[in-house]
């Protein structure tokens, strides 16, 4: 399965992520934590919720690499644990694990 990666220097918005994925013909997305704005990790900002909504509408799987989830709030960690039980978004501590999940889908 072809996946799309994003440059950490680019200021991503949820709509940009989905548009790029569709335009480049990717079926899934791989994002490193450095490629998303800090507001992504603050669930009250709505950034992550907007991204997940768009991903679910277009049925695009998302793997996000977060090397040290404990750096973030307990709410965010709880969100990751719950998301990892589903099939549309997963978090991984290593890129190789994230890539494996995306390519095996």
C-alpha positions as CSV (number, residue, x, y, z in Angstrom):
1,X,0.0,0.0,0.0
2,X,1.4,3.3,-1.0
3,X,1.8,5.8,1.9
4,X,2.5,9.5,2.0
5,X,5.0,11.2,4.3
6,X,5.3,14.8,5.2
7,X,8.2,17.2,5.6
8,X,8.6,18.4,9.2
9,X,9.3,21.9,8.1
10,X,5.9,22.3,6.4
11,X,3.1,23.8,8.5
12,X,0.4,21.1,8.1
13,X,-3.3,21.6,8.4
14,X,-5.6,18.6,8.4
15,X,-7.1,19.5,5.0
16,X,-3.6,19.8,3.4
17,X,-2.8,16.2,4.6
18,X,-5.9,14.7,3.0
19,X,-5.6,16.8,-0.2
20,X,-1.9,15.8,-0.7
21,X,-2.8,12.1,-0.1
22,X,-5.5,12.2,-2.7
23,X,-3.5,14.2,-5.2
24,X,-0.5,11.9,-4.9
25,X,-2.6,8.7,-5.2
26,X,-1.5,7.4,-1.7
27,X,-3.8,5.1,0.2
28,X,-2.5,5.9,3.6
29,X,-0.4,8.4,5.5
30,X,2.7,8.3,7.7
31,X,3.4,11.3,9.9
32,X,6.3,11.8,12.3
33,X,5.4,13.8,15.4
34,X,7.8,16.5,14.3
35,X,5.7,17.1,11.2
36,X,2.6,18.2,13.0
37,X,2.0,21.4,15.0
38,X,2.1,21.3,18.8
39,X,-1.6,21.9,18.8
40,X,-2.1,18.4,17.5
41,X,-1.1,17.1,21.0
42,X,-3.5,19.3,22.8
43,X,-6.8,17.5,22.2
44,X,-8.8,20.7,23.2
45,X,-7.4,22.5,20.1
46,X,-9.5,20.3,17.7
47,X,-6.6,19.9,15.3
48,X,-6.4,16.1,15.8
49,X,-10.2,15.7,15.8
50,X,-10.4,17.5,12.5
51,X,-7.7,15.3,11.0
52,X,-9.3,12.1,12.2
53,X,-12.7,13.2,10.9
54,X,-11.3,13.8,7.5
55,X,-9.4,10.5,7.6
56,X,-12.5,8.6,8.4
57,X,-14.6,10.4,5.7
58,X,-12.1,9.4,3.1
59,X,-11.2,6.1,4.7
60,X,-7.4,6.9,4.8
61,X,-5.4,4.9,7.4
62,X,-3.0,7.0,9.4
63,X,0.2,6.0,11.2
64,X,1.8,8.5,13.5
65,X,5.3,8.0,14.9
66,X,5.6,9.3,18.5
67,X,8.8,8.2,20.0
68,X,8.0,9.1,23.6
69,X,4.2,9.3,24.2
70,X,4.8,9.9,27.9
71,X,6.0,13.4,27.0
72,X,2.3,14.3,26.3
73,X,-0.7,14.7,28.5
74,X,-2.5,11.7,30.0
75,X,-5.5,12.5,27.9
76,X,-3.4,12.3,24.7
77,X,-1.8,9.1,25.9
78,X,-5.3,7.7,26.6
79,X,-6.4,8.7,23.1
80,X,-3.5,6.8,21.6
81,X,-4.2,3.7,23.5
82,X,-7.8,3.7,22.4
83,X,-6.9,4.6,18.7
84,X,-4.4,1.7,18.6
85,X,-7.3,-0.7,19.2
86,X,-8.9,0.4,16.0
87,X,-8.1,-0.1,12.3
88,X,-7.9,3.5,11.0
89,X,-5.2,5.2,13.1
90,X,-2.3,3.8,15.0
91,X,0.7,5.2,16.8
92,X,4.1,3.7,16.9
93,X,7.4,4.5,18.6
94,X,9.4,3.6,15.5
95,X,9.0,4.4,11.8
96,X,9.8,0.8,10.8
97,X,6.8,-0.5,12.8
98,X,4.5,2.3,11.4
99,X,5.6,1.5,7.8
100,X,5.1,-2.2,8.4
101,X,1.5,-1.6,9.6
102,X,0.8,0.6,6.6
103,X,2.3,-1.7,4.0
104,X,0.6,-4.8,5.4
105,X,-2.9,-3.3,5.1
